[in-house]
Amino acid sequence: MLAIVFSLLSGIGFAIGLVISGMTNPKKVIGFLDIFGAWDYSLAFVMVGAIGTSFFLFRYFVKRNPVCGGEHFLPTKTEVDKKLITGSAMFGIGWGLTGICPGPGIVNLVTRNSNALIFVGSMIVGMIIYQIAEKSGVIK
Amino acid sequence: MESILYPLIGGILIGLSSSTMLGGIGRIAGISGIMGGSLKKPHKDESWRYAFLIGLILGGAILISFKPELFQYEFSFSGVTYVLAGLLVGFGTRLGSGCTSGHGVCGLARVAKRSFVATCTFIGFGVLTVLIKGMF
């Protein structure tokens, strides 16, 4: 039960952070990616704030057991492979096309804008296609 | 100064929320991973995923009811563009094991090599896409 509370609060805080920072505003994100045009560098400070905070808190928390018990579920892979590069490249193209990444996409559902809805719906379909491809052995 | 203040405060809030996940339940707050996992067969042990996703929508809902002016922006491209982008983002983040939150925030905070490569790749391709799109 406590795990649910932690996740819920974390989700709420994350969403508020995304909106306040400007990450949910597609125009602002495209401005950040437009470094050869009218570059809006302000969103770089989202990374500064987020990484700076987590860098120190992660180091603290990793040394201690999670409050809800159990272990840490941290990625163990260290090898840079084709899947990582290809997947990140595809994600980057999709991100650049509309200025929306997964978190802001979900938060923007509250605007009830039809294009925001279409984006999240298609994103879910994309994830399911990946899962089917992985399960059937097309992607190893 | 004000233009970087909000991104900075929002970023700190994102960092605190990611840390809450790690310190509370030992999980990485990677949104594409959490969402992808939630699309598999429902399982009781995975209920934290739904709680986090509901929290994301709840956080947005709270803000839009108190400060609707924060959402004064448009989704001005064609429907086809959103379909294509959604498919690429959904498939790509699963294939690449993460997105802006999992690789760009949590992974970089953990100084993970894979996340550094992933972040450079998706920002690079994002920049390239905006550049090419601007030519037409």
Chai-1 contact restraints between the chains, C-beta under 6 A:
chainA,res_idxA,chainB,res_idxB,connection_type,confidence,min_distance_angstrom,max_distance_angstrom,comment,restraint_id
A,A3,B,I25,contact,1.0,0.0,6.0,A-B,restraint_1
A,A3,B,W48,contact,1.0,0.0,6.0,A-B,restraint_2
A,I4,B,A51,contact,1.0,0.0,6.0,A-B,restraint_3
A,F6,B,G24,contact,1.0,0.0,6.0,A-B,restraint_4
A,F6,B,I25,contact,1.0,0.0,6.0,A-B,restraint_5
A,S7,B,W48,contact,1.0,0.0,6.0,A-B,restraint_6
A,S7,B,A51,contact,1.0,0.0,6.0,A-B,restraint_7
A,S7,B,F52,contact,1.0,0.0,6.0,A-B,restraint_8
A,L8,B,A51,contact,1.0,0.0,6.0,A-B,restraint_9
A,L8,B,G55,contact,1.0,0.0,6.0,A-B,restraint_10
A,S10,B,S17,contact,1.0,0.0,6.0,A-B,restraint_11
A,S10,B,T20,contact,1.0,0.0,6.0,A-B,restraint_12
A,S10,B,M21,contact,1.0,0.0,6.0,A-B,restraint_13
A,G11,B,F52,contact,1.0,0.0,6.0,A-B,restraint_14
A,G11,B,G55,contact,1.0,0.0,6.0,A-B,restraint_15
A,G11,B,L56,contact,1.0,0.0,6.0,A-B,restraint_16
A,I12,B,G55,contact,1.0,0.0,6.0,A-B,restraint_17
A,I12,B,L58,contact,1.0,0.0,6.0,A-B,restraint_18
A,I12,B,G59,contact,1.0,0.0,6.0,A-B,restraint_19
A,G13,B,L13,contact,1.0,0.0,6.0,A-B,restraint_20
A,G13,B,S17,contact,1.0,0.0,6.0,A-B,restraint_21
A,F14,B,I14,contact,1.0,0.0,6.0,A-B,restraint_22
A,F14,B,S17,contact,1.0,0.0,6.0,A-B,restraint_23
A,A15,B,L56,contact,1.0,0.0,6.0,A-B,restraint_24
A,A15,B,G59,contact,1.0,0.0,6.0,A-B,restraint_25
A,A15,B,G60,contact,1.0,0.0,6.0,A-B,restraint_26
A,I16,B,L13,contact,1.0,0.0,6.0,A-B,restraint_27
A,I16,B,G59,contact,1.0,0.0,6.0,A-B,restraint_28
A,G17,B,G10,contact,1.0,0.0,6.0,A-B,restraint_29
A,G17,B,L13,contact,1.0,0.0,6.0,A-B,restraint_30
A,G17,B,I14,contact,1.0,0.0,6.0,A-B,restraint_31
A,V19,B,L63,contact,1.0,0.0,6.0,A-B,restraint_32
A,V19,B,L70,contact,1.0,0.0,6.0,A-B,restraint_33
A,I20,B,Y6,contact,1.0,0.0,6.0,A-B,restraint_34
A,I20,B,I9,contact,1.0,0.0,6.0,A-B,restraint_35
A,I20,B,G10,contact,1.0,0.0,6.0,A-B,restraint_36
A,S21,B,P7,contact,1.0,0.0,6.0,A-B,restraint_37
A,S21,B,G10,contact,1.0,0.0,6.0,A-B,restraint_38
A,S21,B,G11,contact,1.0,0.0,6.0,A-B,restraint_39
A,G22,B,P7,contact,1.0,0.0,6.0,A-B,restraint_40
A,N25,B,Y73,contact,1.0,0.0,6.0,A-B,restraint_41
A,K27,B,Y73,contact,1.0,0.0,6.0,A-B,restraint_42
A,I30,B,V130,contact,1.0,0.0,6.0,A-B,restraint_43
A,L33,B,G126,contact,1.0,0.0,6.0,A-B,restraint_44
A,L33,B,V127,contact,1.0,0.0,6.0,A-B,restraint_45
A,L33,B,V130,contact,1.0,0.0,6.0,A-B,restraint_46
A,D34,B,V130,contact,1.0,0.0,6.0,A-B,restraint_47
A,I35,B,V127,contact,1.0,0.0,6.0,A-B,restraint_48
A,F36,B,L131,contact,1.0,0.0,6.0,A-B,restraint_49
A,S42,B,S3,contact,1.0,0.0,6.0,A-B,restraint_50
A,S42,B,I4,contact,1.0,0.0,6.0,A-B,restraint_51
A,S42,B,P7,contact,1.0,0.0,6.0,A-B,restraint_52
A,L43,B,P7,contact,1.0,0.0,6.0,A-B,restraint_53
A,F45,B,I4,contact,1.0,0.0,6.0,A-B,restraint_54
A,F45,B,P7,contact,1.0,0.0,6.0,A-B,restraint_55
A,F45,B,L8,contact,1.0,0.0,6.0,A-B,restraint_56
A,V46,B,P7,contact,1.0,0.0,6.0,A-B,restraint_57
A,V46,B,G10,contact,1.0,0.0,6.0,A-B,restraint_58
A,V46,B,G11,contact,1.0,0.0,6.0,A-B,restraint_59
A,G49,B,L8,contact,1.0,0.0,6.0,A-B,restraint_60
A,G49,B,G11,contact,1.0,0.0,6.0,A-B,restraint_61
A,G49,B,I12,contact,1.0,0.0,6.0,A-B,restraint_62
A,A50,B,G11,contact,1.0,0.0,6.0,A-B,restraint_63
A,A50,B,I14,contact,1.0,0.0,6.0,A-B,restraint_64
A,A50,B,G15,contact,1.0,0.0,6.0,A-B,restraint_65
A,A50,B,V105,contact,1.0,0.0,6.0,A-B,restraint_66
A,I51,B,L108,contact,1.0,0.0,6.0,A-B,restraint_67
A,I51,B,A109,contact,1.0,0.0,6.0,A-B,restraint_68
A,T53,B,I12,contact,1.0,0.0,6.0,A-B,restraint_69
A,T53,B,G15,contact,1.0,0.0,6.0,A-B,restraint_70
A,T53,B,L16,contact,1.0,0.0,6.0,A-B,restraint_71
A,S54,B,G15,contact,1.0,0.0,6.0,A-B,restraint_72
A,S54,B,S18,contact,1.0,0.0,6.0,A-B,restraint_73
A,S54,B,S19,contact,1.0,0.0,6.0,A-B,restraint_74
A,S54,B,A109,contact,1.0,0.0,6.0,A-B,restraint_75
A,F55,B,A109,contact,1.0,0.0,6.0,A-B,restraint_76
A,L57,B,S19,contact,1.0,0.0,6.0,A-B,restraint_77
A,F58,B,L22,contact,1.0,0.0,6.0,A-B,restraint_78
A,F58,B,A109,contact,1.0,0.0,6.0,A-B,restraint_79
A,F61,B,L22,contact,1.0,0.0,6.0,A-B,restraint_80
A,F61,B,G23,contact,1.0,0.0,6.0,A-B,restraint_81
A,P66,B,I25,contact,1.0,0.0,6.0,A-B,restraint_82
A,P66,B,G26,contact,1.0,0.0,6.0,A-B,restraint_83
A,V67,B,G24,contact,1.0,0.0,6.0,A-B,restraint_84
A,C68,B,G24,contact,1.0,0.0,6.0,A-B,restraint_85
A,C68,B,I25,contact,1.0,0.0,6.0,A-B,restraint_86
A,G70,B,G26,contact,1.0,0.0,6.0,A-B,restraint_87
A,E71,B,G26,contact,1.0,0.0,6.0,A-B,restraint_88
A,H72,B,G26,contact,1.0,0.0,6.0,A-B,restraint_89
A,F73,B,G26,contact,1.0,0.0,6.0,A-B,restraint_90
A,F73,B,R27,contact,1.0,0.0,6.0,A-B,restraint_91
A,V80,B,R114,contact,1.0,0.0,6.0,A-B,restraint_92
A,V80,B,V117,contact,1.0,0.0,6.0,A-B,restraint_93
A,K83,B,L95,contact,1.0,0.0,6.0,A-B,restraint_94
A,L84,B,G96,contact,1.0,0.0,6.0,A-B,restraint_95
A,L84,B,R114,contact,1.0,0.0,6.0,A-B,restraint_96
A,L84,B,A118,contact,1.0,0.0,6.0,A-B,restraint_97
A,I85,B,T121,contact,1.0,0.0,6.0,A-B,restraint_98
A,G87,B,G92,contact,1.0,0.0,6.0,A-B,restraint_99
A,G87,B,L95,contact,1.0,0.0,6.0,A-B,restraint_100
A,G87,B,G96,contact,1.0,0.0,6.0,A-B,restraint_101
A,S88,B,G96,contact,1.0,0.0,6.0,A-B,restraint_102
A,S88,B,A118,contact,1.0,0.0,6.0,A-B,restraint_103
A,S88,B,T121,contact,1.0,0.0,6.0,A-B,restraint_104
A,S88,B,F122,contact,1.0,0.0,6.0,A-B,restraint_105
A,A89,B,T121,contact,1.0,0.0,6.0,A-B,restraint_106
A,A89,B,F125,contact,1.0,0.0,6.0,A-B,restraint_107
A,M90,B,L88,contact,1.0,0.0,6.0,A-B,restraint_108
A,M90,B,G92,contact,1.0,0.0,6.0,A-B,restraint_109
A,F91,B,V89,contact,1.0,0.0,6.0,A-B,restraint_110
A,F91,B,G92,contact,1.0,0.0,6.0,A-B,restraint_111
A,F91,B,T93,contact,1.0,0.0,6.0,A-B,restraint_112
A,F91,B,G96,contact,1.0,0.0,6.0,A-B,restraint_113
A,F91,B,F122,contact,1.0,0.0,6.0,A-B,restraint_114
A,G92,B,F122,contact,1.0,0.0,6.0,A-B,restraint_115
A,G92,B,F125,contact,1.0,0.0,6.0,A-B,restraint_116
A,G92,B,G126,contact,1.0,0.0,6.0,A-B,restraint_117
A,I93,B,L88,contact,1.0,0.0,6.0,A-B,restraint_118
A,I93,B,F125,contact,1.0,0.0,6.0,A-B,restraint_119
A,I93,B,T129,contact,1.0,0.0,6.0,A-B,restraint_120
A,G94,B,A85,contact,1.0,0.0,6.0,A-B,restraint_121
A,G94,B,L88,contact,1.0,0.0,6.0,A-B,restraint_122
A,G94,B,V89,contact,1.0,0.0,6.0,A-B,restraint_123
A,W95,B,G126,contact,1.0,0.0,6.0,A-B,restraint_124
A,G96,B,G126,contact,1.0,0.0,6.0,A-B,restraint_125
A,G96,B,T129,contact,1.0,0.0,6.0,A-B,restraint_126
A,G96,B,V130,contact,1.0,0.0,6.0,A-B,restraint_127
A,L97,B,T81,contact,1.0,0.0,6.0,A-B,restraint_128
A,L97,B,A85,contact,1.0,0.0,6.0,A-B,restraint_129
A,L97,B,T129,contact,1.0,0.0,6.0,A-B,restraint_130
A,T98,B,F77,contact,1.0,0.0,6.0,A-B,restraint_131
A,T98,B,Y82,contact,1.0,0.0,6.0,A-B,restraint_132
A,T98,B,A85,contact,1.0,0.0,6.0,A-B,restraint_133
A,C101,B,C99,contact,1.0,0.0,6.0,A-B,restraint_134
A,C101,B,T100,contact,1.0,0.0,6.0,A-B,restraint_135
A,P102,B,I31,contact,1.0,0.0,6.0,A-B,restraint_136
A,P102,B,S32,contact,1.0,0.0,6.0,A-B,restraint_137
A,P102,B,C99,contact,1.0,0.0,6.0,A-B,restraint_138
A,G103,B,I31,contact,1.0,0.0,6.0,A-B,restraint_139
A,G103,B,S101,contact,1.0,0.0,6.0,A-B,restraint_140
A,I106,B,L56,contact,1.0,0.0,6.0,A-B,restraint_141
A,V107,B,L56,contact,1.0,0.0,6.0,A-B,restraint_142
A,V107,B,G60,contact,1.0,0.0,6.0,A-B,restraint_143
A,V110,B,G60,contact,1.0,0.0,6.0,A-B,restraint_144
A,V110,B,A61,contact,1.0,0.0,6.0,A-B,restraint_145
A,V110,B,I64,contact,1.0,0.0,6.0,A-B,restraint_146
A,T111,B,F71,contact,1.0,0.0,6.0,A-B,restraint_147
A,N113,B,F75,contact,1.0,0.0,6.0,A-B,restraint_148
A,N115,B,F75,contact,1.0,0.0,6.0,A-B,restraint_149
A,N115,B,Y82,contact,1.0,0.0,6.0,A-B,restraint_150
A,A116,B,F75,contact,1.0,0.0,6.0,A-B,restraint_151
A,I118,B,G79,contact,1.0,0.0,6.0,A-B,restraint_152
A,I118,B,Y82,contact,1.0,0.0,6.0,A-B,restraint_153
A,F119,B,Y82,contact,1.0,0.0,6.0,A-B,restraint_154
A,F119,B,G86,contact,1.0,0.0,6.0,A-B,restraint_155
A,S122,B,V83,contact,1.0,0.0,6.0,A-B,restraint_156
A,S122,B,G86,contact,1.0,0.0,6.0,A-B,restraint_157
A,S122,B,L87,contact,1.0,0.0,6.0,A-B,restraint_158
A,M123,B,G86,contact,1.0,0.0,6.0,A-B,restraint_159
A,M123,B,V89,contact,1.0,0.0,6.0,A-B,restraint_160
A,M123,B,G90,contact,1.0,0.0,6.0,A-B,restraint_161
A,G126,B,L87,contact,1.0,0.0,6.0,A-B,restraint_162
A,G126,B,G90,contact,1.0,0.0,6.0,A-B,restraint_163
A,G126,B,F91,contact,1.0,0.0,6.0,A-B,restraint_164
A,M127,B,G36,contact,1.0,0.0,6.0,A-B,restraint_165
A,M127,B,L39,contact,1.0,0.0,6.0,A-B,restraint_166
A,M127,B,G90,contact,1.0,0.0,6.0,A-B,restraint_167
A,M127,B,R94,contact,1.0,0.0,6.0,A-B,restraint_168
A,I129,B,F91,contact,1.0,0.0,6.0,A-B,restraint_169
A,Y130,B,F91,contact,1.0,0.0,6.0,A-B,restraint_170
A,Y130,B,R94,contact,1.0,0.0,6.0,A-B,restraint_171
